């Protein structure tokens, strides 16, 4: 690079505008190439640097538990959609003659399991009974059995899984819509805004979750809408804390300063510059709030604040099955299994995602 | 330190006042009043309202409500047992719930600590795998899954322990609820103990202590555990929340006459007075515990303890 003309001493005091200055410079092709390029540039092919997401994907695939959980969740989701349509019963159809039928599955019954018989215990002893034989229902199959109203538990269990999955999606939306925005705004603006917003969170945080939820349901009728509100009330607090902490870590970095110098507005910086860099911990936090939300729904159902009959959720099935779980254990076993599997898989998936996205947090 | 405690105390008080205010508002909004009787004439209602101070401004009523709560006068139950004072209703139930809750915390903490320490000392052995397995299961599955499994296999099939609560044999009938309730505590404590102990064992001051010739229990207790236990204090608050929520369901399953099952009954039978009183009691317990945890953490963690001195 060479200047067209040397500045004379007399002109030095004059400050040049950028355009003037640039017009004085004559650019050449090789100005933008490294000097002595060959010789010092080695590309490490063994440990080629990969993108963050690609590396995370590799780490995630390696974790057996997480992959297993992902497959399990996908299967359960599939069953929640196709399961209720797989037999001729609907979730609210009551066939009163077919009450309390034990599970009976074609094929498996020849092996002696799930053949429709159950043990009845009385004070005088126990007896093996089979309602399908005694009622001449050779062509009737209740895969998971039927409940005390004669409703098919297979259909009801998968309908209940739908509600749990709805709650899971809801938890994600609430986390992202409320928690994320609240935490990021609070962390980014800092100062008095942060002060006020954090005091609100602190107060909300010190009211026990149990109390807010029950109070909310005292005012509202039990049902999906009130469960939604109950989750909205407290579900986002954890997320807002994480989002705030992550923003605080990043907002003093040079690239944010650069963006601000270029004239970016606050909202642009928050969502376009900072957000993409903190996705990892946020996804992990979202995943952890899913099992929490599913559990909340089941808990509410258990204390009688779940979805109203004849709708079924896994929680309400467990809650009604427990009434007579000593005489008809099958009524509670299947919803309990699906519920347990769902909770376990979401937790293990969240663990796997955390290890993949945020390897420093491993072992926590 | 004083500033820190003062700040925590102020936040707790504000929270408590907000909770009481919300509860008071709910009581006002709830359908039905004590004078919901058609035989009462307008004048009689007016006289009674005056007697109980219901004709006074809402602010005066609010402060009287706060005063009553402080005195332990929670009003009467309308549905569960008509016209019984709620304090009488609670009298016998609180000790039972606290007994089982206390047992669960103690059991969970001891077992969790043992599992966590074993897993950290025998890192990457089958103990470690077992500990990880138990913590994943314990954190993931709701406590009633354990409760129902225990009730079915131990209580019903094997009949080793009473299936339902029996006041005459408190300990025997509290074993199953205690184990079911404490699973989350076991899992969380084990997990945190393992992580923080592994970190401490890896540190340079442990190497120094060992090279100075300190061995065995002194090394573990004086040098390792003392530092490893600090982060465990932080998980106390979520544990208490889980215990409270768990106790509602577990007391119902085992028919334990505690405050948890009373809460469920009150919610199901729309006994607003009882529900709101119990909500108040749960809030007080929770807020007090959060305060204690924060202060204890401030005392044992020098970074917080010393922060005030530089001001």
Interface residues (C-beta under 8 A of the other chain):
Chain A: X199 X202 X203 X206 X207 X208 X209 X210 X211 X214 X215 X217 X218 X219 X291 X295 X298 X299 X302 X303 X304 X305 X318 X322 X325 X326 X329 X332 X336 X339 X340 X343 X344 X346 X347 X348 X351 X363 X364
Chain B: X11 X12 X14 X15 X18 X19 X22 X23 X26 X29 X30 X136 X137 X139 X140 X141 X142 X144 X145 X148 X151 X152 X156 X163 X195 X198 X241 X244 X245 X248 X249 X252 X253 X263 X264 X267 X268 X272 X275 X276 X279 X282 X283 X286 X287 X290
